[in-house]
């Protein structure tokens, strides 16, 4: 097995093949897709934690004060509010921390 490709080379090749690669709309679309993928992965991890705790979606919904449908949406990475996510995590017995990072500044928001 050989080493992986250098990311700079991959991006340069993409720009060579597709001159519109850096177009702001294309960049925004890639970022949107990346965020959606991360939300899906995070939702799946939350679902796994819930299952490890021996809870069903219905039980968590009752504990968290959310609908079972909202629990499913969170676990499927669908857009949700901070309040719903906080209720989900609290329902599992956890605490949700929200941190803002702006340059070198780190601010605990909630």
N, CA, C and O atoms as a MOPAC input file, in Angstrom:
PM7 MOZYME 1SCF
protein

 N      0.83700 1    -1.17000 1     0.00000 1
 C      0.00000 1     0.00000 1     0.00000 1
 C      0.88900 1     1.24300 1     0.00000 1
 O      1.87200 1     1.30900 1     0.73800 1
 N      0.54700 1     2.20400 1    -0.81000 1
 C      1.33800 1     3.42600 1    -0.88500 1
 C      0.73300 1     4.48500 1     0.01500 1
 O     -0.39200 1     4.33600 1     0.49300 1
 N      1.49600 1     5.57900 1     0.24900 1
 C      1.00700 1     6.68700 1     1.05900 1
 C     -0.13000 1     7.41000 1     0.35800 1
 O     -0.31300 1     7.27300 1    -0.85200 1
 N     -0.88200 1     8.17100 1     1.11300 1
 C     -1.99600 1     8.92500 1     0.56300 1
 C     -1.52100 1    10.11300 1    -0.25400 1
 O     -0.35800 1    10.51300 1    -0.19000 1
 N     -2.43500 1    10.65900 1    -1.01300 1
 C     -2.13000 1    11.82600 1    -1.84100 1
 C     -2.10300 1    13.07900 1    -0.96700 1
 O     -2.81000 1    13.16800 1     0.03700 1
 N     -1.29200 1    14.02300 1    -1.35800 1
 C     -1.23400 1    15.31400 1    -0.67500 1
 C     -2.50300 1    16.09100 1    -1.03500 1
 O     -2.84100 1    16.22400 1    -2.21100 1
 N     -3.19400 1    16.59700 1    -0.02700 1
 C     -4.46800 1    17.27700 1    -0.23800 1
 C     -4.30600 1    18.48800 1    -1.16700 1
 O     -5.20600 1    18.78400 1    -1.95300 1
 N     -3.18300 1    19.17900 1    -1.08700 1
 C     -2.94200 1    20.32000 1    -1.98700 1
 C     -2.91300 1    19.86200 1    -3.44000 1
 O     -3.41800 1    20.55500 1    -4.32300 1
 N     -2.32300 1    18.69800 1    -3.68700 1
 C     -2.27500 1    18.17400 1    -5.05100 1
 C     -3.67800 1    17.79700 1    -5.53800 1
 O     -4.02500 1    18.03400 1    -6.69500 1
 N     -4.47000 1    17.21500 1    -4.65600 1
 C     -5.83100 1    16.82700 1    -5.01100 1
 C     -6.64600 1    18.06700 1    -5.37800 1
 O     -7.35300 1    18.07300 1    -6.38500 1
 N     -6.54500 1    19.12100 1    -4.55500 1
 C     -7.28300 1    20.35200 1    -4.82800 1
 C     -6.79900 1    21.01300 1    -6.12400 1
 O     -7.60700 1    21.52500 1    -6.89900 1
 N     -5.49300 1    21.00200 1    -6.35800 1
 C     -4.94800 1    21.58400 1    -7.58700 1
 C     -5.47900 1    20.84000 1    -8.81500 1
 O     -5.82300 1    21.45900 1    -9.82200 1
 N     -5.54400 1    19.52100 1    -8.72400 1
 C     -6.06500 1    18.71400 1    -9.82700 1
 C     -7.54700 1    19.01100 1   -10.04900 1
 O     -8.00300 1    19.09500 1   -11.19000 1
 N     -8.28600 1    19.16800 1    -8.97300 1
 C     -9.71500 1    19.48600 1    -9.08800 1
 C     -9.90200 1    20.82100 1    -9.79400 1
 O    -10.77300 1    20.94600 1   -10.65600 1
 N     -9.09700 1    21.81900 1    -9.44200 1
 C     -9.17800 1    23.13600 1   -10.09300 1
 C     -8.79600 1    23.03900 1   -11.56700 1
 O     -9.36200 1    23.73900 1   -12.40600 1
 N     -7.84100 1    22.17700 1   -11.87700 1
 C     -7.40600 1    21.98600 1   -13.26200 1
 C     -8.52400 1    21.36200 1   -14.09300 1
 O     -8.78400 1    21.78500 1   -15.21900 1
 N     -9.17100 1    20.36800 1   -13.53400 1
 C    -10.24900 1    19.66300 1   -14.22900 1
 C    -11.49900 1    20.53700 1   -14.32600 1
 O    -12.19000 1    20.54000 1   -15.34500 1
 N    -11.77900 1    21.27700 1   -13.25400 1
 C    -13.00600 1    22.07000 1   -13.17200 1
 C    -12.66400 1    23.49500 1   -12.74700 1
 O    -12.50100 1    23.75900 1   -11.55600 1
 N    -12.55300 1    24.41200 1   -13.69800 1
 C    -12.18800 1    25.79400 1   -13.36200 1
 C    -13.18800 1    26.47400 1   -12.42000 1
 O    -12.85000 1    27.46800 1   -11.77700 1
 N    -14.39300 1    25.95700 1   -12.33300 1
 C    -15.42000 1    26.53700 1   -11.45200 1
 C    -15.31800 1    26.00200 1   -10.02300 1
 O    -16.15400 1    26.34000 1    -9.18500 1
 N    -14.32200 1    25.18100 1    -9.73000 1
 C    -14.15700 1    24.53800 1    -8.42300 1
 C    -14.20900 1    25.53200 1    -7.27200 1
 O    -14.81100 1    25.24000 1    -6.23800 1
 N    -13.59100 1    26.70000 1    -7.42700 1
 C    -13.52200 1    27.69600 1    -6.36000 1
 C    -14.64600 1    28.73200 1    -6.42600 1
 O    -14.63500 1    29.69800 1    -5.66300 1
 N    -15.61100 1    28.54700 1    -7.32400 1
 C    -16.73400 1    29.48300 1    -7.41600 1
 C    -17.45800 1    29.50500 1    -6.06300 1
 O    -17.70500 1    28.44600 1    -5.48700 1
 N    -17.80100 1    30.69700 1    -5.54300 1
 C    -18.40400 1    30.79800 1    -4.20600 1
 C    -19.62700 1    29.90600 1    -3.99500 1
 O    -19.79500 1    29.34800 1    -2.91100 1
 N    -20.46800 1    29.76200 1    -4.99100 1
 C    -21.64100 1    28.88800 1    -4.84000 1
 C    -21.23100 1    27.42900 1    -4.70400 1
 O    -21.83200 1    26.67900 1    -3.93500 1
 N    -20.21300 1    27.03100 1    -5.44700 1
 C    -19.72600 1    25.65100 1    -5.35700 1
 C    -19.07800 1    25.39700 1    -4.00200 1
 O    -19.27800 1    24.34400 1    -3.39700 1
 N    -18.30000 1    26.36900 1    -3.53200 1
 C    -17.66200 1    26.24700 1    -2.21900 1
 C    -18.73600 1    26.14500 1    -1.13400 1
 O    -18.63300 1    25.30900 1    -0.23600 1
 N    -19.76300 1    26.99000 1    -1.21300 1
 C    -20.84800 1    26.96400 1    -0.23000 1
 C    -21.57500 1    25.62000 1    -0.25800 1
 O    -21.93800 1    25.08900 1     0.79100 1
 N    -21.78600 1    25.07900 1    -1.43700 1
 C    -22.47600 1    23.78700 1    -1.56800 1
 C    -21.64900 1    22.66900 1    -0.93700 1
 O    -22.19200 1    21.81100 1    -0.24100 1
 N    -20.34200 1    22.67600 1    -1.17600 1
 C    -19.48300 1    21.64600 1    -0.56400 1
 C    -19.51900 1    21.75800 1     0.95200 1
 O    -19.57100 1    20.74500 1     1.65100 1
 N    -19.49300 1    22.99000 1     1.46700 1
 C    -19.55100 1    23.19200 1     2.92100 1
 C    -20.87800 1    22.70000 1     3.48700 1
 O    -20.91500 1    22.09200 1     4.55700 1
 N    -21.95800 1    22.96200 1     2.77200 1
 C    -23.27600 1    22.49000 1     3.19900 1
 C    -23.31100 1    20.96500 1     3.26400 1
 O    -23.82700 1    20.39000 1     4.22200 1
 N    -22.76500 1    20.32400 1     2.25200 1
 C    -22.72700 1    18.85800 1     2.23000 1
 C    -21.85300 1    18.30400 1     3.34800 1
 O    -22.19300 1    17.29200 1     3.96200 1
 N    -20.72200 1    18.97000 1     3.61400 1
 C    -19.83700 1    18.54500 1     4.69400 1
 C    -20.56200 1    18.64500 1     6.03200 1
 O    -20.48500 1    17.72500 1     6.84600 1
 N    -21.26100 1    19.74800 1     6.26700 1
 C    -21.99000 1    19.92100 1     7.52300 1
 C    -23.09600 1    18.88800 1     7.66700 1
 O    -23.33200 1    18.37500 1     8.76000 1
 N    -23.77400 1    18.58300 1     6.56500 1
 C    -24.83800 1    17.57200 1     6.60600 1
 C    -24.25700 1    16.20000 1     6.94900 1
 O    -24.85000 1    15.44400 1     7.71700 1
 N    -23.08400 1    15.88200 1     6.36900 1
 C    -22.44600 1    14.60500 1     6.65900 1
 C    -22.06100 1    14.51900 1     8.14000 1
 O    -22.27600 1    13.49400 1     8.78700 1
 N    -21.49100 1    15.60400 1     8.66700 1
 C    -21.10700 1    15.61700 1    10.08000 1
 C    -22.31700 1    15.47900 1    10.98900 1
 O    -22.25000 1    14.79400 1    12.00900 1
 N    -23.42300 1    16.12100 1    10.63200 1
 C    -24.64900 1    16.00500 1    11.42700 1
 C    -25.15600 1    14.57100 1    11.42800 1
 O    -25.62200 1    14.07600 1    12.45400 1
 N    -25.06900 1    13.90200 1    10.28200 1
 C    -25.50800 1    12.51300 1    10.18900 1
 C    -24.64200 1    11.61000 1    11.05300 1
 O    -25.15400 1    10.73600 1    11.75200 1
 N    -23.33700 1    11.81800 1    11.00600 1
 C    -22.41600 1    11.01000 1    11.82100 1
 C    -22.67800 1    11.26700 1    13.30300 1
 O    -22.73700 1    10.32300 1    14.09100 1
 N    -22.83400 1    12.52900 1    13.69100 1
 C    -23.09800 1    12.85800 1    15.09500 1
 C    -24.40800 1    12.25100 1    15.55700 1
 O    -24.49400 1    11.71900 1    16.66400 1
 N    -25.43300 1    12.32700 1    14.71000 1
 C    -26.72900 1    11.74200 1    15.05700 1
 C    -26.62500 1    10.24800 1    15.27400 1
 O    -27.22000 1     9.70300 1    16.20400 1
 N    -25.86800 1     9.58500 1    14.41100 1
 C    -25.68100 1     8.13700 1    14.55000 1
 C    -24.94000 1     7.80800 1    15.84700 1
 O    -25.24100 1     6.81000 1    16.50100 1
 N    -23.97500 1     8.64600 1    16.21300 1
 C    -23.24500 1     8.42400 1    17.46500 1
 C    -24.17200 1     8.61500 1    18.67000 1
 O    -24.10100 1     7.85400 1    19.63600 1
 N    -25.04000 1     9.63000 1    18.61200 1
 C    -26.00200 1     9.83000 1    19.70000 1
 C    -26.94300 1     8.63100 1    19.81300 1
 O    -27.25000 1     8.17900 1    20.91600 1
 N    -27.39600 1     8.12200 1    18.67800 1
 C    -28.27600 1     6.95100 1    18.68600 1
 C    -27.56900 1     5.75500 1    19.32000 1
 O    -28.17300 1     5.00500 1    20.08700 1
 N    -26.30300 1     5.58200 1    18.99800 1
 C    -25.53400 1     4.46800 1    19.57400 1
 C    -25.41000 1     4.61300 1    21.08600 1
 O    -25.53200 1     3.62800 1    21.81400 1
 N    -25.16900 1     5.82100 1    21.55900 1
 C    -25.09500 1     6.05600 1    23.01100 1
 C    -26.43700 1     5.73700 1    23.65700 1
 O    -26.49100 1     5.08500 1    24.70000 1
 N    -27.52400 1     6.19900 1    23.03200 1
 C    -28.86200 1     5.91800 1    23.57000 1
 C    -29.07200 1     4.41000 1    23.69100 1
 O    -29.55300 1     3.92700 1    24.71600 1
 N    -28.71600 1     3.68000 1    22.65600 1
 C    -28.89200 1     2.22800 1    22.66700 1
 C    -28.02500 1     1.57100 1    23.73600 1
 O    -28.46900 1     0.63900 1    24.40600 1
 N    -26.78700 1     2.05000 1    23.90200 1
 C    -25.90600 1     1.50700 1    24.92900 1
 C    -26.47300 1     1.73700 1    26.32300 1
 O    -26.23900 1     0.94300 1    27.23500 1
 N    -27.22200 1     2.82900 1    26.48400 1
 C    -27.86300 1     3.11500 1    27.76600 1
 C    -29.16400 1     2.32200 1    27.94700 1
 O    -29.82200 1     2.41800 1    28.98300 1
 N    -29.51900 1     1.54400 1    26.92900 1
 C    -30.70700 1     0.69700 1    27.01200 1
 C    -32.01200 1     1.46300 1    26.86800 1
 O    -33.04500 1     1.02000 1    27.36800 1
 N    -31.98100 1     2.59600 1    26.19800 1
 C    -33.18400 1     3.40100 1    26.03300 1
 C    -33.72700 1     3.28500 1    24.61500 1
 O    -32.96600 1     3.20000 1    23.65100 1
 N    -35.04300 1     3.28100 1    24.50200 1
 C    -35.67800 1     3.36300 1    23.19200 1
 C    -35.87500 1     4.83500 1    22.84700 1
 O    -35.74200 1     5.70900 1    23.70500 1
 N    -36.18900 1     5.09500 1    21.60200 1
 C    -36.48800 1     6.47600 1    21.21500 1
 C    -37.68500 1     7.00700 1    22.00000 1
 O    -37.69900 1     8.16600 1    22.41400 1
 N    -38.68100 1     6.16100 1    22.19900 1
 C    -39.87800 1     6.57600 1    22.92700 1
 C    -39.55300 1     6.91500 1    24.37400 1
 O    -40.04400 1     7.91400 1    24.90000 1
 N    -38.73500 1     6.09900 1    25.02200 1
 C    -38.34200 1     6.38200 1    26.40800 1
 C    -37.56000 1     7.69300 1    26.49200 1
 O    -37.80100 1     8.50300 1    27.38700 1
 N    -36.63600 1     7.90200 1    25.57400 1
 C    -35.86700 1     9.13600 1    25.57900 1
 C    -36.76800 1    10.33300 1    25.31200 1
 O    -36.60800 1    11.38400 1    25.93200 1
 N    -37.70900 1    10.18000 1    24.39900 1
 C    -38.63500 1    11.26400 1    24.09200 1
 C    -39.38900 1    11.69900 1    25.35000 1
 O    -39.54900 1    12.89200 1    25.60700 1
 N    -39.84500 1    10.73100 1    26.12000 1
 C    -40.57400 1    11.04500 1    27.35800 1
 C    -39.65600 1    11.73600 1    28.36300 1
 O    -40.04900 1    12.72200 1    28.98800 1
 N    -38.45700 1    11.23400 1    28.51900 1
 C    -37.49500 1    11.81400 1    29.46100 1
 C    -37.08000 1    13.21800 1    29.04000 1
 O    -36.94100 1    14.11000 1    29.87800 1
 N    -36.88100 1    13.41100 1    27.73000 1
 C    -36.37600 1    14.68100 1    27.20900 1
 C    -37.47000 1    15.70900 1    26.96000 1
 O    -37.18000 1    16.88500 1    26.74100 1
 N    -38.72300 1    15.27400 1    26.99100 1
 C    -39.81100 1    16.19600 1    26.70200 1
 C    -39.90000 1    16.54000 1    25.21600 1
 O    -40.33300 1    17.63000 1    24.84300 1
 N    -39.48800 1    15.60100 1    24.38500 1
 C    -39.55000 1    15.76700 1    22.93800 1
 C    -40.44100 1    14.68200 1    22.35300 1
 O    -40.76800 1    13.70600 1    23.02800 1
 N    -40.82700 1    14.85300 1    21.11200 1
 C    -41.58300 1    13.79400 1    20.44400 1
 C    -40.62300 1    12.70900 1    19.96400 1
 O    -39.43100 1    12.95500 1    19.77800 1
 N    -41.15500 1    11.51600 1    19.77100 1
 C    -40.33400 1    10.43900 1    19.22600 1
 C    -39.85200 1    10.81100 1    17.82900 1
 O    -38.74400 1    10.44600 1    17.43600 1
 N    -40.67800 1    11.53300 1    17.08100 1
 C    -40.29200 1    11.96500 1    15.73400 1
 C    -39.07800 1    12.89000 1    15.79100 1
 O    -38.19100 1    12.79400 1    14.94200 1
 N    -39.02600 1    13.78400 1    16.77800 1
 C    -37.88300 1    14.70300 1    16.91200 1
 C    -36.62300 1    13.90900 1    17.27900 1
 O    -35.54000 1    14.20700 1    16.77500 1
 N    -36.75500 1    12.90300 1    18.15100 1
 C    -35.61300 1    12.05000 1    18.50000 1
 C    -35.07300 1    11.39700 1    17.22900 1
 O    -33.86200 1    11.36200 1    17.00900 1
 N    -35.96900 1    10.88500 1    16.40400 1
 C    -35.56700 1    10.24600 1    15.15100 1
 C    -34.86900 1    11.24300 1    14.23100 1
 O    -33.86200 1    10.90800 1    13.60700 1
 N    -35.39000 1    12.45600 1    14.14300 1
 C    -34.76600 1    13.47800 1    13.29900 1
 C    -33.34800 1    13.78600 1    13.76500 1
 O    -32.43200 1    13.90000 1    12.95100 1
 N    -33.17100 1    13.92000 1    15.06400 1
 C    -31.83500 1    14.20300 1    15.60400 1
 C    -30.88300 1    13.06300 1    15.25200 1
 O    -29.75800 1    13.29600 1    14.81000 1
 N    -31.33900 1    11.84000 1    15.45100 1
 C    -30.48400 1    10.67900 1    15.19000 1
 C    -30.19200 1    10.47900 1    13.70900 1
 O    -29.20200 1     9.83900 1    13.35400 1
 N    -31.03200 1    11.01300 1    12.85400 1
 C    -30.81900 1    10.90800 1    11.40700 1
 C    -30.07400 1    12.10500 1    10.83700 1
 O    -29.90700 1    12.22000 1     9.62300 1
 N    -29.62500 1    13.00100 1    11.72300 1
 C    -28.82300 1    14.13100 1    11.28200 1
 C    -29.60300 1    15.22300 1    10.59800 1
 O    -29.02700 1    16.07100 1     9.91600 1
 N    -30.92100 1    15.21200 1    10.77400 1
 C    -31.73300 1    16.25900 1    10.18300 1
 C    -31.60600 1    17.52100 1    11.02500 1
 O    -31.35100 1    17.45500 1    12.22700 1
 N    -31.78400 1    18.64200 1    10.39600 1
 C    -31.62100 1    19.92600 1    11.08900 1
 C    -32.49800 1    19.97400 1    12.33200 1
 O    -33.67500 1    19.61800 1    12.29700 1
 N    -31.90900 1    20.41400 1    13.40900 1
 C    -32.65100 1    20.52400 1    14.65700 1
 C    -32.20500 1    21.77700 1    15.39100 1
 O    -31.15500 1    22.34600 1    15.09200 1
 N    -32.99300 1    22.19000 1    16.33200 1
 C    -32.64100 1    23.38400 1    17.10000 1
 C    -31.67000 1    23.02300 1    18.22500 1
 O    -31.56400 1    21.86600 1    18.63300 1
 N    -30.98100 1    24.02300 1    18.70100 1
 C    -30.07400 1    23.83800 1    19.82700 1
 C    -30.85400 1    23.37500 1    21.05100 1
 O    -30.37200 1    22.54700 1    21.82500 1
 N    -32.05300 1    23.90600 1    21.22300 1
 C    -32.88300 1    23.53200 1    22.37300 1
 C    -33.24600 1    22.04500 1    22.33000 1
 O    -33.21800 1    21.36700 1    23.35700 1
 N    -33.58700 1    21.54000 1    21.13700 1
 C    -33.92300 1    20.11800 1    21.00300 1
 C    -32.70700 1    19.24200 1    21.27200 1
 O    -32.80800 1    18.21200 1    21.93800 1
 N    -31.56900 1    19.65300 1    20.75600 1
 C    -30.34300 1    18.88500 1    20.97300 1
 C    -29.98100 1    18.87800 1    22.45400 1
 O    -29.57200 1    17.84900 1    22.99200 1
 N    -30.13100 1    20.02000 1    23.10900 1
 C    -29.85400 1    20.10400 1    24.54700 1
 C    -30.79700 1    19.17100 1    25.32600 1
 O    -30.35900 1    18.46800 1    26.23700 1
 N    -32.07600 1    19.16500 1    24.96900 1
 C    -33.04100 1    18.28900 1    25.63600 1
 C    -32.68000 1    16.82200 1    25.41400 1
 O    -32.78900 1    16.01000 1    26.33300 1
 N    -32.25600 1    16.48100 1    24.21000 1
 C    -31.85400 1    15.11000 1    23.88800 1
 C    -30.70000 1    14.68200 1    24.79400 1
 O    -30.76300 1    13.64400 1    25.45200 1
 N    -29.64800 1    15.49700 1    24.81700 1
 C    -28.45500 1    15.15800 1    25.59500 1
 C    -28.78000 1    15.10100 1    27.09100 1
 O    -28.31700 1    14.20400 1    27.79500 1
 N    -29.56400 1    16.04500 1    27.56400 1
 C    -29.97200 1    16.05300 1    28.97300 1
 C    -30.79300 1    14.80900 1    29.29000 1
 O    -30.64900 1    14.22400 1    30.36300 1
 N    -31.65000 1    14.40600 1    28.36000 1
 C    -32.45100 1    13.19600 1    28.54400 1
 C    -31.60700 1    11.94000 1    28.68200 1
 O    -32.03200 1    10.96100 1    29.29500 1
 N    -30.41000 1    11.97200 1    28.11100 1
 C    -29.47800 1    10.85100 1    28.25800 1
 C    -28.65200 1    10.96400 1    29.53900 1
 O    -27.85400 1    10.08200 1    29.85600 1
 N    -28.85400 1    12.06100 1    30.26700 1
 C    -28.08400 1    12.26000 1    31.49500 1
 C    -26.81800 1    13.05700 1    31.28300 1
 O    -25.95400 1    13.10200 1    32.15900 1
 N    -26.70100 1    13.68700 1    30.12300 1
 C    -25.49500 1    14.43700 1    29.79600 1
 C    -25.71200 1    15.93400 1    29.87800 1
 O    -26.75400 1    16.40600 1    30.33400 1
 N    -24.71500 1    16.66500 1    29.43200 1
 C    -24.74700 1    18.12500 1    29.40700 1
 C    -24.19100 1    18.58500 1    28.06700 1
 O    -23.15100 1    18.09800 1    27.62500 1
 N    -24.87500 1    19.51400 1    27.42400 1
 C    -24.43600 1    20.03400 1    26.13200 1
 C    -23.67300 1    21.32900 1    26.34500 1
 O    -24.20000 1    22.27300 1    26.93300 1
 N    -22.44100 1    21.37900 1    25.87300 1
 C    -21.62500 1    22.59700 1    25.91500 1
 C    -21.61600 1    23.20700 1    24.52500 1
 O    -21.48600 1    22.49600 1    23.52900 1
 N    -21.75400 1    24.51600 1    24.46100 1
 C    -21.67800 1    25.22700 1    23.19200 1
 C    -20.50600 1    26.19300 1    23.28300 1
 O    -20.42400 1    27.01100 1    24.19900 1
 N    -19.60700 1    26.08400 1    22.32100 1
 C    -18.39900 1    26.89800 1    22.32200 1
 C    -18.31400 1    27.66200 1    21.00600 1
 O    -18.51700 1    27.09700 1    19.93100 1
 N    -18.01000 1    28.96300 1    21.10700 1
 C    -17.76000 1    29.77700 1    19.92200 1
 C    -16.25100 1    29.97600 1    19.80300 1
 O    -15.58300 1    30.33400 1    20.77300 1
 N    -15.72300 1    29.73900 1    18.60000 1
 C    -14.30000 1    29.97600 1    18.33400 1
 C    -14.20600 1    31.02900 1    17.24900 1
 O    -14.67900 1    30.83400 1    16.12900 1
 N    -13.59400 1    32.14000 1    17.59300 1
 C    -13.42300 1    33.23200 1    16.65600 1
 C    -11.94600 1    33.59400 1    16.66800 1
 O    -11.44900 1    34.20000 1    17.61800 1
 N    -11.25500 1    33.21500 1    15.60700 1
 C     -9.80600 1    33.39900 1    15.59300 1
 C     -9.19000 1    32.59800 1    16.72600 1
 O     -9.43300 1    31.39800 1    16.84800 1
 N     -8.39300 1    33.25700 1    17.55400 1
 C     -7.76200 1    32.60100 1    18.69900 1
 C     -8.60800 1    32.68200 1    19.95900 1
 O     -8.17700 1    32.24700 1    21.02600 1
 N     -9.80400 1    33.23300 1    19.84400 1
 C    -10.67100 1    33.41100 1    21.00900 1
 C    -11.60900 1    32.21900 1    21.12000 1
 O    -12.20700 1    31.79100 1    20.13300 1
 N    -11.73200 1    31.69000 1    22.32900 1
 C    -12.65800 1    30.59800 1    22.62400 1
 C    -13.61300 1    31.10000 1    23.68700 1
 O    -13.19200 1    31.53600 1    24.75800 1
 N    -14.91300 1    31.03600 1    23.38500 1
 C    -15.92700 1    31.55100 1    24.29300 1
 C    -16.95900 1    30.47500 1    24.56500 1
 O    -17.59200 1    29.97200 1    23.63800 1
 N    -17.13700 1    30.11100 1    25.85400 1
 C    -18.20400 1    29.18500 1    26.22500 1
 C    -19.51800 1    29.95600 1    26.17400 1
 O    -19.74200 1    30.87000 1    26.96700 1
 N    -20.38000 1    29.58000 1    25.23800 1
 C    -21.62300 1    30.30200 1    25.01300 1
 C    -22.74400 1    29.75600 1    25.89600 1
 O    -23.51400 1    30.52100 1    26.47600 1
 N    -22.82800 1    28.45500 1    25.99000 1
 C    -23.89400 1    27.84900 1    26.79600 1
 C    -23.46200 1    26.48700 1    27.28600 1
 O    -24.22000 1    25.81300 1    27.98300 1

